[in-house]
Amino acid sequence: MQFDRKILVETIKRLLRREATPHLQKIVNKAHGADLSVVFHSLSLSHQKKLFSMIEDIEQKGILFSELDEDIFLDLVEDMNIDEMVEILEAMPTDDIADLIGKMPEAMSSAILERMQKEGSEEVEGLLRYEDDTAGGIMIPDFIALKEDTTAKEAIESLQKEYQDVEMPFYLYVVDEYGKLVGVSSLRQLVVVPPETPLKNFMTTDVISVHTYMDQEEVAKIVARYDILAVPVVDETNRLVGIVTVDDVIDIFRREATEDILKMAGAGEEFVETKSILKSTRIRLPWLFASCIGGIIAFYIIERFEGSLNRFIYLAAFIPVIMGMGGNIGTQSSTIVVRGLATGRLHLRDFGSVVIKELAIGFILGLVYGMLIGFVAQMQYSSKMLALSVGLAVISSMSIAALIGSLMPMIFARINIDPAVATGPFVTTAIDIISIFFYFQIATILLGI
């Protein structure tokens, strides 16, 4: 049953306070595991364990496991009986099992793999050989694969008898005698042809596939680009070893978007709202170091022009707006470029055109706001040279900020570093330093300081 998540959280919290166990048990067993995972984020460990013990459906327990953040999951299963863990995991898809086992301490994961049924544990261990963020690490090893001489009638019979447990039977894959991928057929194609037609006569031979080592983000882009429900995964010899389905792709986009947003904010790359104060502080501390260094450099630049500030104290009044306008447009440019690279709308071959375009936009916006802020300076202090200094400083700050904001993510992407890291404190710090320097340099020349 689907619940409004906000109402569900408040209801469960209220019932826990009242210790209304019968009502609580009824709601918990009607709620979907994915909805319960949201509730767990706002509960203490003791309440989490109490709620978990009330869930009767093994499959819902598995769904809950797969939706929980890593820290919450590990705390929840720390003292759990191994046999109970195995029972829950065996009811889950193999790729989800591998993902969870990969998060566990080695002693626990080894004990679980030993207890699992031989076939299931072999599949999981096969997935664990691949990196977590590759096609091999996220693929499902359960798929429908038949020989090319199989008739449509035989294929349908196989679906009814041998492939009933396949998680998402979107497509039927065709392989040769060595298990190499040679074609694909949709289930619709299978039922509209005459029963005796062999698969090789109507299968599509131009198959879109990915290799086991391909990055998960690239896999997700391929599924989205070609509008398919699943993509086959092949090894170095083109042997079919698994599939990545659209539900996995949605999870990838969600995780990657979350990581990029957190990196852009300089807050690490994982959710921190469920972590302890100490751990959250430790995650954010190094990211802010760049801002700290940048502030110190800006301080020395301002100190260098201390004499100018003493003679023209009103110069200090425009520092916040010049730095702020530069920082804002720099962040805008960085966000646009990072999003374009992440979604595949921008490519490294667009380097020159992207940077020139953002520089032009920065200059035009700088011209508009430079005139506006310069006009305010003229009205307030009746000094044409001050107004010109402020206006030129705004133009310089916004133009260079747009240039840096677009340039850094493209450079990072070119040297195979996640471009999202360039949009955090690094960009804003660099812009602050440059804005201050240009402002005082321009003011020194025009005001004759």
N, C-alpha and C positions, 0 to 999 in steps of 0.2 A: 504494500500500500504506500502511496506517495503522500508525504507530509510537507507542509510549509516548514522549512528548516528552522527558522527563527522561533516559530511556535513550538516546534518539537524540542528545541534546546531548553526553552523556558519551562515547558511542561515537565520534562524529565528532571530538571533541577528542583522544581517545586515538589515533585513527588519524592525525590531523594531526601529533601529536608523533612518532609512529613513521614518518611519511612513507610510510604504506602506501597508495599511490595507487590500485592496482587495487581493493582492498577498499573504499576510500573512494568511488571512482567508482561502484561497484556499489550502495552504500547510498544515495548521493545521487540516483541515477536511479530508485531504488525509492520514495524518500520523496516525499510530497506537498509542493508548493511552500509551502503554509500551515505545514506542520511545519518546513520548512527556515528559514522566516522567524524562528522562535523560536531556532534554532541561531545565526543571524546576529547576534542581539542580544549574544551572549557571545563573539564572535570578533573578532580584529583585522581591519583593512581588507584586509591582504594575504591572510589566510586566507579572508575573504569572497569576494574576487576569484578565488581558487583554486577554491573550491567552485562558484562561479557558472559558471566556465569548463567545469566537468565536467558540467553539466546539458545533456542532449541534447534534451529535449522543449521546443520553443518555448513551448507553452502553460503548462508548469510554470514557465518563466522569467517569464512574464507574471503568473501567480498570485503568485509570490514578490515581484515588483515591487509589486503591489497590497497586499501584506500588510506590507511593511517600513515602519518609522517613517521620517518624512521625512528626517531627518538621515542615516540609514544609506543610504537610497535615493540621495540626492544625492551622497554620497561614492562610492558604488558606480558610478554612471553618469558621474561627472565626466570620466573619460578614455576612456569607451567610444566606439567607432566609431558614427557617426550611422546608417549603414546597418544595423548590427546592432540598434541601438535601434528603428529603424523596423520591422524584421522582427518583433521581439518585440511591439511595440505593436499592429501590425496583426492579431495573433492574439488580441488582448484585446477585451472588450466596450467599446463606445464611451464609456460613462460612466466606466469605469476609466481609459481613455486620457486623457480630459479632466481627470480628477482628478490624474493623474501629470504631465501637461504643465503644469497650473496650478502645480505645485510647482517646476518647473524654472526656471533663469535664462532671461530673455527671448531671448537669442541662441540657446540650445540649442533652446528650444521652437519658435522660428520656423524653424530649420533642419529640424527634424523634420517640421513641418507642410508644408513645401515638398516634402519627399521622399515623404511619404505619398501614396497614391493619391487622386485628386481627390475621389471620393465620400466616402471615409473622413475626409479632412481637413476637408471642409465640415461633416460631422456634428459633428466634434470642436469646430471653431470655433463652431458654433451653440451647443453646450453651454457653451463658455467665456464666452459673453455673459452668462450668469446667475451670480449669486453662488453660492459654493461650498456654502453651507448652506441653499439653497432647493430646492424641488421641481425647478425647471429645471436646477439644477446637478448633481443626483444622478440625474435620470431617464435611462432608456434610450430612444434615439430609434427603436429597432427594435420594432415591434409589428404585430399583425395587425388591419387595418382594411379593411372591405368595405362596399359600398353596401347600403342596406336592401332593395333588390329582388333581391339575390343569393339564390339558392336554397341549401338545405342541401347539396345535391349539389355545386353549383358552389363553395361555400365549402370543402368537404372537398378538392376537386380543387386549389383554390388553396393550401391548406395543404401538400398533397403536392408541388406544383410551385414555387410562388413564395415560400413562407415557411419553407423548410427550415432556413434559417440564423437564424431568430428565436431569441434566447437562451432565453426562458422563455414558451412559448405557453400561458399559463394560461387566458386569455380571448380571445374574438374580439370586437373592438369594431366597432360599426356607425356609419358616418358618412353625412352627406348629401352632395349634389353639391359643397358648398363645404368639405368636410372637417371639418364641425362634428360633435361627438359627439352621437348621438341614442339610442344603446342599447348593450347589451352582452349577450353570450351565452357561457355556459361551453361547453367542448368536449363535455361530457356532453349538454347540451341539443341540440347540433348533431347528434349521432349517434342520438338517440332519436326524432326527428321524421321524417315521411315525406320522402324526398329532394327532392321538388318544392316543399316549403314555403319561402316567402321568409323571410328573416331578420326582417323587420318583424312577422311574425305570431307569433313566439315569443321575440323579444328582450326583455330587461328595460329599460324606458324610465326607471325611477328609478335613474339611474346615480350612484354616489358618485365624485366626481372632485375634484381639487385644482388650484389655479392655479400657474403657473410661479413666482410670487413667494412662495408660502407657505413658511414656515420648515420645515426638514427635520424638526424635532422634532414639529411639529404633523402633518406627513404621516405620521410613524411612529405617532403616537397614533391616527390615523384608520384605518390598516391594522390595528392591533391591536384597536381598538374594534369594527370591523365584521367582524373575522375573515376577511379576504380575502387572497389571495395576491399581488395586484397592484392598484394604483390608477392610473387614467388621469390624465395631466397635460394641462391645456388652457390656451390663452392667453386674452387679454382678450376675444376674439371667440368663445370656446368651441370653437376649432379644436383637434383632438387633435394634440399634438406629441410625446408620449412616455408612458412608464409608469414607475412606481417599484415595484420588486418586493420580495418579503418578505426576500430576502437582503440588500438594501440597508437595509431597516428594522432588521434585526438589527445590522448594522454601526453604524447611527445610535444605537440604544439603548446599544450598547457604548461608543461614543465619548462620548456625552453623559453616561453614568454615570461614566466615567473622569474627564471634565472636572469634573463636580460634586464628586466625591470629592477631587480634587486642590485644587480651589478651597476646599472646606470645610476642608481641612488647611492652607490658606495656602501651597500649593506651586506656584502657577501653574495652568495648564490642560493641560499636555502631559506625557508621560512624561519624566522627567529621569534615569532610571537609565542611559540610553545616551548622555547628554550629558557634555561635559567638566566638570571641577570648576569652572572659571571660569564657564561658561555656566549650570550648575546654581545656583551661588552668586548670579549676577546675576538669575536668575528668582525665587529665593526672598527675596532681599534686600528688595525693596519691600513684600512681603506682611507681613514681620515688623516693619516700621516702626511699624505701628499698635500692636503689642504693646510696642514700645520706648517709645513716647509714653505709652501707658497705664501702664506701669511707673513712669515718671518722675512722672506725675500721682499715682499711688498713694503714691509716696515722699513727695511734698509733703503729702499728706493725713495720712500717718502722722507726719510731722515736726510737723505742726500739733498733734497730740495727744501730743507727746513727753513733756510734763509728766505726763500721765495714765499713760503707760507707765512712767515712772520711779517713780511712786507705787504702781502696780499692775502689776508686771512680768509677772504671769501672764496679763494680757490678750493678750500677744503669742503665747502658746501656742496660742490658738484661731484665729489668723488663717488658717493654712493650711487647716484643715478648713472654715471658713466660706467662703473663696474657692473651695475645691475643690468643695464641694457645689453652690454656685451655678453654677460653670463647667460642671459635669457635666450638671445639668438644663437649663441653657441650650443646650448642644450637642445634647442629646436632643430638645428642642422644635424647634430649628432643623432638625435632620435630618428629623424627622417632617414638618414643613411643606414643606421643600424637596422631599422625596420625593413628597409628595401633589401638589404643584404640577407636578412633572415627569411624573408618571404620569396626571395629569388627574383624580385622585380628589378634589382640593381645587381650588376656584375662588376668584377674587377676591371673588365675591359672598358667600363664606363667611367673609369677613374678621372680622366681629364674633363669630360663634359659635366660630371657631377660637381667636381670642385669649382669649376668656372661658374656654373649655374648658381651655386650657393654663395660664391663670392659676389656675383652680380646682385643677387637678392639682398645680401648683407649691405652692400654699398647703397642700393636704392633706399632701403629702410633706414640706414644710417643717415642718409641725406635728409629724409623726411623728419626724423626725430632730432637730428642735429640742428636743423633750422628751428624746430619748435623749442628745444631746450636753450638754444642760443638766444632766441627771442625773449625767453623768460629771464636769462642772464642780463640782457640789455635793458629790459624793463626794470629789473630789480636794482642794478648797480650802475646803469647809464654809462657803460664802458663797451665801446665797439670791439676793442681788442680782446676783452674778456669773452664777449659773446662769440667772437670768431674762434677763440681758443677752445671754448667749450663745444661749439658746433663741430669743429674739425676733430676734436678728441672723440666725440660720439661717433662720427663717421668712421674714423680709424678703428675705434674699439669694435664697432658692430661688423665692419668689413673683415677685420682680422679674426674676430670670433667665429664668423660664419665659415671662413677659410679653415681655421683650426678644427672646428666642429665637424666639418665634412672630410677633412684630410686625415685626421687621426684614425677614425674607424676603418677607412679604406687602406691605410698603411698597415694597421693591425691585421686586417683580413688577408692582406697580401703576404704577410710573414707568418700566417697560420696561427694567429693569436685571436681569441674571441673578441670581436670588435666592440662588444658591449662594455668591456672594461675601460674603453677609451672615453666613454661618455659620463663617467663618474667624476670624482674629484680631480682627475688629471686635466680634463678640458677646462673646467671652471677655474681651477687654480692657475693654469697657463694664461687664460684670458684675463684674470684679475691682475696678474703681474704686468702683462703687456699693456693693458688699459691704463694702469697707473703711470707706467713709464712714458707712454706716448702723450698722455695728458700733460704731465709736467714738462716734457720736452717741448711740446708745442707752445705751452704757456710761457716758458722761459724765452723762447725765440720771439714770440709776438708781443709780449709785454715788456721785453727788454730788461729782464731781471738779471 
